Amino acid sequence: MAKKKSKSSIQTASKNIPQKKESMVSKIEIKKPQDQERVSRIVGTIFIVLGVLLISFGIYSFIKYNRNPEINTTYEAPVIVGVNTLTNQGSVVIRGSASGYDQVFIYVDGEEVARTKVTKDGSYEYTVDLVDEGKYAVTVAGVKGFPRRYISPISEVLNVTVDKTAPTISKIKYPAEVGTETFSLTGVVEPNAVVTVKRGTGLYRATCDEKGNFKISGIVLEKGPNVFNIELKDEAGNETKVEDKIRVIYSEDSDVNGEAVDDSSIPVAAGELSDAMSTLLGNKLMIIFGILALIGMFSSTGILLYKNRKA
């Protein structure tokens, strides 16, 4: 039979068994739930306060930025350059220089119509709608600063005219038949309008003066009837193709000088016969009235002399 181990030997063996080391998890201090809630509340309160401050600052800045800026008379007004002051379009591009400003306010007839940003190079550009015909006074002002903004004085006025009416000829003169190889055409359209006369590949052009008068000389003719088209274009870009053609007959038997149309005050253009007759009739009536006045004067003088002699 095996011998039983003694009590002392068992105790000695148990002492020789290595003990487990204390784990790292057991060393971590586990915080109580109350401490975690307190920290969360503090952090949350800080974020709420910061959020309220940021929102308040944003509202303040928005109000300050969007209200009418304060004028500073020491600022130099922006400049408007390179703008077409006469147009037949429903809009006009306003551009210029506004160095040192953040924005440009645009005014039409004294009322603000738009705001546009100034680019890094100090320039600005904006398309303003001008639907109706007429004259408009365009001005601009520069704005800068944040959140408190300042505005410059108003710029010099730029007068813009919107003209959508096509030009018309109010008067035209040319001979109906000539004995020369060329003829002249004169008339009245509107100031600075361009008049173009065409026949085949031939093209003749003239620009009206400040009163709208024009003259085109040296229009070449072929023997027999010649028909020309006439086109008009004003400064605003409006164009008109005149329905009535220019009809001139080149006949070697005619003694009319086609280049001397301006030498006579009588309208001789085709289609202006009534004007010519009116002029002639008017001249004849003036002569008749003049003769009658002279006859009356001499008659009254003679009667007075006769009566004085008898007396």
C-alpha positions in Angstrom: 0.0 0.0 0.0 1.1 3.5 -0.8 2.0 5.6 2.1 -0.1 8.7 2.8 1.6 12.0 2.4 2.0 13.8 5.6 0.3 17.1 6.3 3.6 18.9 6.5 4.7 17.8 3.1 1.5 19.0 1.5 1.9 22.5 3.0 5.5 22.6 1.8 4.4 21.7 -1.7 1.8 24.4 -1.7 4.3 27.0 -0.8 6.5 26.1 -3.8 3.6 26.8 -6.3 4.2 30.2 -8.0 1.5 32.9 -7.3 -0.3 34.8 -10.1 0.7 38.5 -10.5 -1.9 41.2 -10.1 -3.4 42.2 -13.5 -3.3 45.8 -15.0 -7.0 45.9 -15.2 -7.3 45.6 -11.5 -5.1 48.6 -11.0 -7.3 51.0 -13.2 -9.5 53.1 -11.1 -13.1 52.8 -12.2 -14.7 56.2 -11.9 -18.2 56.4 -10.6 -21.1 57.3 -12.9 -21.6 60.6 -11.0 -18.2 61.9 -12.0 -18.7 61.2 -15.7 -22.0 63.1 -15.8 -20.4 66.1 -14.1 -17.6 66.2 -16.8 -20.1 65.9 -19.6 -22.3 68.7 -18.3 -19.3 71.0 -18.0 -18.1 70.3 -21.5 -21.6 70.7 -22.9 -22.1 74.0 -21.1 -18.9 75.3 -22.6 -19.9 74.4 -26.1 -23.4 75.9 -25.7 -21.9 79.2 -24.5 -19.5 79.3 -27.4 -22.3 78.5 -29.8 -24.5 81.3 -28.5 -21.6 83.7 -28.7 -20.8 82.7 -32.3 -24.5 83.0 -33.3 -24.8 86.4 -31.7 -21.7 87.7 -33.4 -22.9 86.3 -36.7 -26.3 88.1 -36.3 -24.5 91.3 -35.3 -22.2 91.1 -38.2 -25.0 90.4 -40.7 -27.0 93.4 -39.5 -24.0 95.7 -39.5 -22.9 94.4 -43.0 -26.3 94.7 -44.7 -27.4 98.0 -43.4 -26.6 101.2 -45.2 -22.9 102.0 -44.9 -21.7 105.2 -43.5 -20.4 107.7 -46.0 -16.8 108.8 -45.8 -16.2 112.0 -47.8 -12.4 111.4 -47.8 -12.7 108.4 -50.0 -12.2 108.7 -53.7 -15.1 107.6 -55.9 -14.7 104.7 -58.3 -14.4 105.4 -62.0 -16.7 104.2 -64.8 -14.8 103.4 -68.1 -15.3 101.7 -71.4 -19.1 101.9 -71.4 -21.2 102.2 -74.5 -23.4 105.2 -73.8 -25.7 104.6 -76.8 -27.2 101.3 -77.3 -30.3 99.5 -78.8 -30.1 96.6 -76.4 -32.1 96.1 -73.2 -29.1 96.2 -71.0 -25.7 97.9 -70.7 -22.5 96.6 -69.1 -21.2 99.0 -66.4 -17.5 98.5 -65.7 -14.5 100.4 -64.3 -11.9 100.7 -61.6 -12.6 100.6 -57.8 -9.2 99.8 -56.3 -9.2 99.4 -52.5 -13.0 98.7 -52.3 -14.8 95.4 -51.6 -18.0 96.2 -53.4 -19.5 98.7 -55.8 -23.0 100.0 -55.5 -24.6 100.8 -58.9 -27.3 103.5 -59.2 -29.6 104.4 -62.1 -31.3 107.8 -61.9 -30.3 108.0 -58.2 -31.7 104.6 -57.1 -29.6 101.6 -56.2 -30.2 98.8 -58.6 -27.3 96.4 -58.0 -24.2 95.5 -55.9 -21.2 93.8 -57.4 -17.8 92.6 -56.0 -14.5 94.1 -56.8 -11.9 91.7 -58.2 -8.4 91.3 -57.0 -7.1 93.6 -59.7 -9.4 96.4 -58.5 -11.9 96.2 -61.4 -15.6 95.6 -61.4 -18.3 94.8 -64.0 -22.0 94.4 -63.9 -24.8 94.2 -66.5 -27.7 96.6 -65.7 -31.1 96.0 -67.3 -32.5 99.1 -69.1 -35.6 97.9 -70.8 -37.3 101.0 -71.9 -36.1 103.6 -74.4 -34.8 106.8 -73.0 -31.9 108.5 -71.2 -30.5 107.1 -67.9 -28.1 108.6 -65.4 -25.7 105.9 -64.1 -23.4 106.4 -61.1 -21.4 104.1 -58.8 -20.0 104.2 -55.3 -17.3 102.1 -53.5 -17.9 100.2 -50.2 -15.4 98.6 -47.9 -15.0 97.5 -44.2 -16.3 94.7 -42.0 -18.5 94.5 -40.0 -18.8 98.3 -40.0 -18.8 99.5 -43.6 -18.0 102.8 -45.3 -19.1 104.1 -48.6 -17.4 106.6 -50.9 -19.1 109.7 -52.6 -21.0 109.1 -55.8 -19.0 108.9 -59.0 -19.4 111.3 -62.0 -22.7 110.8 -63.9 -22.5 108.6 -67.0 -25.5 109.4 -69.3 -26.7 106.3 -71.2 -29.2 106.4 -74.0 -31.3 103.4 -75.1 -32.5 103.9 -78.7 -34.5 101.1 -80.3 -36.1 103.2 -83.1 -34.9 102.5 -86.6 -33.6 105.5 -88.6 -35.6 107.0 -91.4 -34.8 109.4 -94.2 -36.6 112.7 -93.8 -35.3 114.3 -97.0 -33.5 113.0 -100.1 -32.3 114.6 -103.3 -31.0 113.1 -106.5 -31.5 113.7 -110.3 -33.9 111.4 -112.0 -32.0 111.6 -115.3 -28.5 112.8 -116.0 -26.0 113.1 -118.9 -23.0 112.2 -116.8 -21.5 108.8 -115.8 -21.9 109.6 -112.1 -24.3 111.4 -109.8 -24.6 112.7 -106.2 -27.1 111.8 -103.6 -27.9 114.1 -100.6 -30.4 113.9 -97.8 -31.2 114.1 -94.1 -31.4 111.1 -91.7 -30.2 111.6 -88.1 -26.9 112.7 -86.6 -24.0 110.4 -87.2 -26.1 107.8 -89.0 -24.4 105.8 -91.8 -26.0 105.8 -95.2 -25.1 103.0 -97.7 -26.1 102.9 -101.4 -25.8 99.6 -103.2 -26.1 98.3 -106.7 -24.6 94.9 -107.6 -21.1 94.9 -106.3 -20.9 98.7 -106.1 -21.1 100.2 -102.6 -21.1 103.8 -101.6 -21.2 105.0 -98.0 -21.3 108.3 -96.0 -21.8 109.4 -92.4 -24.3 112.1 -91.5 -23.1 115.2 -89.8 -24.3 116.5 -86.4 -27.5 117.8 -88.1 -28.2 114.6 -90.0 -27.1 115.8 -93.4 -25.2 113.6 -95.8 -23.9 113.6 -99.3 -22.6 110.7 -101.4 -20.7 111.7 -104.6 -19.4 109.8 -107.5 -22.0 107.1 -107.7 -21.2 105.3 -111.0 -24.0 104.8 -113.6 -24.4 102.5 -116.6 -26.2 103.7 -119.7 -29.9 103.4 -119.3 -31.9 102.9 -116.1 -30.1 102.3 -112.9 -31.7 101.1 -109.6 -30.0 101.4 -106.3 -30.8 100.2 -102.8 -30.3 102.4 -99.8 -29.7 101.2 -96.2 -29.4 103.2 -92.9 -27.7 102.5 -89.6 -27.8 104.8 -86.6 -25.2 105.1 -83.8 -27.2 102.8 -81.5 -27.0 100.0 -84.1 -30.6 100.1 -85.5 -30.8 99.3 -89.2 -33.3 100.2 -91.9 -33.6 99.0 -95.5 -35.4 101.7 -97.3 -38.3 100.3 -99.4 -38.2 103.0 -102.1 -35.4 102.4 -104.6 -33.2 105.1 -106.1 -33.8 105.2 -109.8 -31.5 107.2 -112.1 -31.4 107.2 -115.9 -28.1 107.8 -117.6 -28.7 109.4 -121.0 -26.0 111.0 -123.1 -28.6 113.3 -124.6 -29.4 114.8 -121.2 -27.7 118.0 -120.2 -28.2 117.5 -116.5 -25.0 117.3 -114.4 -25.5 114.5 -111.9 -22.9 115.9 -109.5 -24.6 119.4 -109.4 -27.7 118.3 -107.4 -26.8 120.7 -104.6 -26.6 123.8 -106.9 -30.4 124.0 -107.0 -32.7 124.7 -104.0 -35.5 122.8 -105.8 -36.0 119.2 -104.7 -35.4 117.1 -107.8 -35.4 113.6 -106.3 -37.6 111.0 -107.8 -40.9 111.0 -105.8 -40.4 114.7 -104.8 -42.3 116.3 -107.6 -44.9 117.7 -105.3 -42.2 119.4 -103.3 -40.7 120.9 -106.4 -44.1 122.2 -107.6 -44.7 123.6 -104.1 -41.4 125.4 -104.3 -42.0 126.8 -107.7 -45.5 127.8 -106.9 -44.3 129.5 -103.7 -41.7 131.5 -105.7 -44.2 132.6 -108.3 -46.7 133.7 -105.7 -44.0 135.7 -104.0 -43.2 137.4 -107.3 -46.8 138.1 -108.0 -47.4 139.6 -104.5 -44.3 141.7 -105.0 -45.5 143.1 -108.3 -48.9 143.9 -106.9 -47.3 145.7 -103.9 -45.2 147.8 -106.3 -48.3 148.6 -108.4 -50.2 149.6 -105.3 -47.5 151.8 -104.0 -47.0 153.6 -107.4 -50.8 154.0 -107.8 -51.2 155.5 -104.3 -48.3 157.9 -104.9 -49.6 159.0 -108.2 -53.0 159.7 -106.8 -51.6 161.8 -104.0 -49.4 163.8 -106.4 -52.4 164.4 -108.6 -54.6 165.7 -105.7 -51.8 168.0 -104.5 -51.4 169.6 -107.9 -55.2 170.3 -108.1 -55.1 171.8 -104.7 
